[in-house]
Amino acid sequence: MDPISDSLQRRRIIYVSHTTPCHRLPDIFRHAALLSLTERTARGIAEPTESEEHFWGSADKKGAFAGFIICSFMPPWWMCRRHDEELAIILLDSVTVCTVPGTCYCPVNSAYSEYPADDIKQRSGIEAFDACFPNPDTRMAGNAEIIVPSAIPLTAFRGIVFCDQEAQDYWFPILREIFSSLPPGVKPPQPIQVAVRGLPGFRFPGDYAVTRRVRL
């Protein structure tokens, strides 16, 4: 077995996650993938406002990781608390995401100055993966991040957690319509779970509240 797959199995990590504003979900479904900034730009996808962007800590890091998607082992509550708009946590198949060639692993939030971009880009393979955890068996990884190149296909999607019922009521019918129009080959092998506030191991912080709602 691949050593990273083995580590995931030993730690009983079935899913990892990516958190995004809900109004980004339609483009994600239309293109059948989570895409890096580089890929989104190439496809002419409109970018979020500055307040909705991933916080990199510096312009240099933003540029250095334009070709990557940021995922996490645990929901990034710090990120949720920085946002006032509707958010969704996308649950992804852990093996699919963590074994993508070129994936890097940062044991802390990648925006921290403690880990420069060039250093993070060298942190691939099983040693870097396991360094995200305090011991060989735990699934708890704090704010460690998984930095995946280029794209994560819709086939890796396993669930969507909406921040509240109003967000699910508005966005889920839109996603369902887009999903129904996609060819079978780009769809996940199993139904995508949908929930409000949380699924086991993946939930929003209790003090996160929506104060701004974007509508199409």
KACOR-V324350 format. One record per residue. N is the residue number from 1. OMEGA is omega in whole degrees, -180 to 180 (* if undefined). Layout:
<<N;OMEGA> <N;OMEGA>>
This chain:
<<1;174> <2;-175> <3;178> <4;175> <5;179> <6;179> <7;177> <8;-180> <9;180> <10;-179> <11;180> <12;177> <13;-179> <14;-176> <15;162> <16;-173> <17;172> <18;-178> <19;-174> <20;171> <21;-177> <22;-176> <23;172> <24;-175> <25;180> <26;178> <27;178> <28;-180> <29;180> <30;-180> <31;175> <32;-180> <33;160> <34;-174> <35;173> <36;176> <37;180> <38;180> <39;180> <40;179> <41;-180> <42;-178> <43;177> <44;180> <45;-180> <46;-178> <47;178> <48;175> <49;-177> <50;-178> <51;-177> <52;-178> <53;172> <54;-180> <55;-178> <56;-178> <57;179> <58;178> <59;180> <60;180> <61;178> <62;179> <63;-177> <64;-177> <65;179> <66;-179> <67;-175> <68;173> <69;-178> <70;175> <71;-179> <72;177> <73;-179> <74;-179> <75;-177> <76;-177> <77;178> <78;-180> <79;180> <80;-177> <81;178> <82;-175> <83;177> <84;-179> <85;178> <86;178> <87;173> <88;173> <89;178> <90;176> <91;-175> <92;177> <93;-172> <94;-178> <95;179> <96;-176> <97;-171> <98;-180> <99;174> <100;178> <101;180> <102;178> <103;179> <104;-177> <105;180> <106;-175> <107;176> <108;174> <109;-175> <110;178> <111;-179> <112;180> <113;179> <114;-179> <115;176> <116;-178> <117;-178> <118;178> <119;-180> <120;-178> <121;176> <122;-173> <123;178> <124;179> <125;-172> <126;-179> <127;178> <128;178> <129;-177> <130;178> <131;177> <132;-175> <133;-178> <134;178> <135;-172> <136;-172> <137;-175> <138;173> <139;-176> <140;-175> <141;179> <142;180> <143;175> <144;-177> <145;178> <146;-172> <147;-167> <148;-179> <149;165> <150;-171> <151;171> <152;-172> <153;177> <154;179> <155;179> <156;-177> <157;179> <158;-180> <159;173> <160;175> <161;177> <162;-175> <163;177> <164;-175> <165;180> <166;178> <167;179> <168;-178> <169;-179> <170;-169> <171;-175> <172;177> <173;178> <174;180> <175;-179> <176;179> <177;178> <178;-178> <179;-178> <180;-179> <181;-177> <182;176> <183;-177> <184;-174> <185;-179> <186;-178> <187;178> <188;-179> <189;-180> <190;-180> <191;176> <192;177> <193;178> <194;-178> <195;175> <196;176> <197;-179> <198;166> <199;-176> <200;179> <201;-176> <202;-180> <203;178> <204;176> <205;-177> <206;-178> <207;176> <208;-179> <209;179> <210;174> <211;-179> <212;-179> <213;178> <214;179> <215;-179> <216;*>>
